């Protein structure tokens, strides 16, 4: 009978963890929500064209950190490409997390895909860990960038 209760508790705990992760995965948050402290002033929450190896968008830049064998990264790439095609002045830049460990450490990227929403000057205003939904990315752009 003890084995039954252990299995039941394990199943319930696993289901709870799965539901929590499903609700949090891909949710776009303000940068202050993900770091807990807001901008520290040391440049940790700002990216330049030199950091990315590509130009910033006129109105916003969607930065995606990916790895080669990440399946959700492929779907995220399609979502962000669609959004950048729909919204004028928005650019999608993909960064290989394995080759840019300096940025990964500086920005505290813990998993792929991670998506950052940058304003026109390169300040990180929104962040999502996991595969975001297209509607959430569009809403994040509307909230983060005036006139989007």
N, C-alpha and C positions, 0 to 999 in steps of 0.2 A: 504494500500500500504506500510506503514511503516513496518508492520509485515513481508512482503515479503523480504524487504531489510535486515532486522535483520536476518532472516533465511538464506538468501544468504551469508551474511558476516560470520555468524556462521559456515556454511558449508564450505566456503572457508578457514577460519582459522583452522578448524578441519582437513581439508585435508592437509593443509600446515604442521601442527604439525605432522600428521601421516607420511608424506613423510620424514620429517627431522628425526624423530625417527627411521624409517625404515632404512635410510641410515647410521645412527650412531650405531644402535643396533648390538652388537657383533663384531664391528670393533676392530682389535688388534692394539694397539698404543704403542709407546715407553713410558717408565715410566715417562720421563721428560715431555711428552705431557699431561699426565693425572694429574700430580701434579703441573706442572708449574714451579717447582723450582729445579728439579733434586734431587740428593741424598743429604740429609741434614747432613749426617755423624753421626746421632744419632741412627743408627740401624733400622730406620723405614722402610728402603728399602732392608732389608736383613732378611731372614728366616732361621732358623736352623732346624735340624731334631727334636730337642726337641720342638720347636714351633709347628711343624706339627704333632708330635706324630708318625712319620714314617720316613724312610730313604730318603735321597735325591737321585736323579738319577745320574748316572755317567757323563752324558753329559748335561742333563737338567731335570727339574721337572716341571710338569704342575699341578698347585694347583688350585682346583675348590672350591669356596665357594658356598654352596647350602643350601636350607632349605627343610623340609620334603614335603611340598605341592607345590613345584615349578615345574610346568610342563616343562619349558625349561631346567631345571637342569637335567632332565632324558635324554633328547636328547644330551645335552652337555656331560654328563657322557659317553654316547656311542661314541661320536666323539673323546673325549680325550682318551678313552680306545683303540680305533682303532689306533689313532696316536701313542700312546705309544707302541702298538704292532708292528707297522710298522717300527718305528725308534729305532734302538738299543741304549740302554743307557738312554732312556727317561722314566721317571716314572710319573704316574698319581696318585695324592693324593687328596682325597676329604675331605673337612673340613665342618662340620656342623656349619653354621654361628650362629645358635641359642645357641649352647653350647660353642662357642668360641668368645664371645663378646669382649674379650680383643684384639684378633687379628683383629676383624672387626673394632673396633675403631682405633687401631694403624695404620691399612692400609687404612682407610677411605673407607671401602666397603659400598656402598650405595644401592646396589641391588643384587639379585641373579638371575642367576648365574654370578659370576665374576671369571674370569680365570687369573691367574698370571703365567708368564713364568719365571722360575728361571734358572740361569746359574749353573754350577757344585758347586760353592761355596755358593749358596743360595741367591745371589743378584737378585732382581726383575728387569728384563730387559724389559718385555712387559706385557701389561694388556689389558683385554677385559671385558667390561660390557655388559651382555646379551649373547645370544647364538652365539658363533663364528662359522664360516664355517670351514670345515675341511681343505680346501686349504689355508685359512688364518693362521690357526694354524701351518701347515707345513711350510709356508713361514716365519712365525714369528720365528720358531725354526731355520730355515736356516739363518736368519738374526742375531739372537741373540746368537747362539752358534756356534763357529767355528768348522768346520768339520762335521756339521749335514747335 
